[in-house]
Amino acid sequence: MLKIKDLYKSYNSKTPVLSNIEMELKQGEFVSVIGPSGAGKSTLLRCINRMIDPTEGSVVFDNVEMTGLNKKELRKQRAKIGMVFQHYNLVSRLTVFENVLHGRFGYKSTLQGILSIFSEKEKQLALDILDKLGMKEFAYKRCDQLSGGQKQRVGIARALVQQPKLLLCDEPIASLDPNSSKVIMDHLKQICETMGITVLVNLHQVEVAAKYSGRIIGLNKGQIVFEGLPKELSNYAIRDIYGSDLEDLLVE
Ligand SMILES: Nc1ncnc2c1ncn2[C@@H]1O[C@H](COP(=O)(O)OP(=O)(O)OP(=O)(O)O)[C@@H](O)[C@H]1O
């Protein structure tokens, strides 16, 4: 469902931030991208939905080449790709319910969006998704009254209300404590397994990636230096990805 070929990204004329990226995702896979800070994880995710334009290469998602799309075509493709952010990207003064409905904007005309016109079916979908994520009771609370973990569940609900085929999660647990992180990762895994949605997640924590992923991709300096099953993530692989051993990466 996603095929990336020969992808390059340079922000300026110097060394590319991503080079020669080749990867494929199948429907229903749960894949993590790990790598040190600055390796290019966020850039890679954003090149998929063209929040960032790749410099060279091909990104085929759901049988459509993403790189050549015009604004209208891109909007249609993007509706099928949900995104979850480290800092949630919610509108704090709006309610949980309103934020979740924003996920439907990709299916609306500009006017419908401005006037926040949503059908009963869309509203019910938003509530059902909030219910699945244990957030229905907070539907009419303002988002600035929520904890980080609750905000992230709203972020996930907003992505799911798009009814996406692919969920891109950019360090979804980087701002959360261990308990909230577990709740979020469990939800993402469940979404993948029960809804068949493909999940691609950037993570800083190797042990979390190993626990939840079907497959792991390791990035170093913009290049894929590892791709395999969690059990194949040897000390050699860790060194290739991070330039140090796993023990040295674990905080005492
Ligand atoms: N808009 C930008 N303009 C110029 N350089 C950028 C821009 N965004 C990112 N970079 C650079 O590209 C490189 C990769 O950044 P990116 O954020 O993709 O890495 P990352 O692996 O996600 O890092 P982190 O784990 O710290 O979020 C870094 O050197 C960064 O400074």
The ligand as an ORCA input file, in Angstrom:
! r2SCAN-3c Opt
* xyz 0 1
  N      12.769     22.813      7.815
  C      14.054     22.459      7.889
  N      15.014     23.211      7.312
  C      16.317     22.847      7.360
  N      16.755     21.724      7.946
  C      15.846     20.935      8.543
  C      14.448     21.245      8.540
  N      13.776     20.277      9.202
  C      14.718     19.391      9.604
  N      15.950     19.773      9.217
  C      17.199     19.041      9.447
  O      17.072     17.755      8.880
  C      17.711     16.765      9.691
  C      16.699     15.676     10.021
  O      15.684     16.228     10.864
  P      14.429     15.374     11.345
  O      13.608     16.263     12.214
  O      13.793     14.743     10.189
  O      15.166     14.261     12.220
  P      14.566     13.302     13.344
  O      15.261     11.998     13.183
  O      13.086     13.301     13.265
  O      15.053     14.020     14.661
  P      14.363     14.047     16.132
  O      14.386     12.635     16.607
  O      15.260     14.938     16.921
  O      12.984     14.594     15.939
  C      18.256     17.490     10.894
  O      19.614     17.741     10.675
  C      17.470     18.781     10.942
  O      18.221     19.814     11.501
*
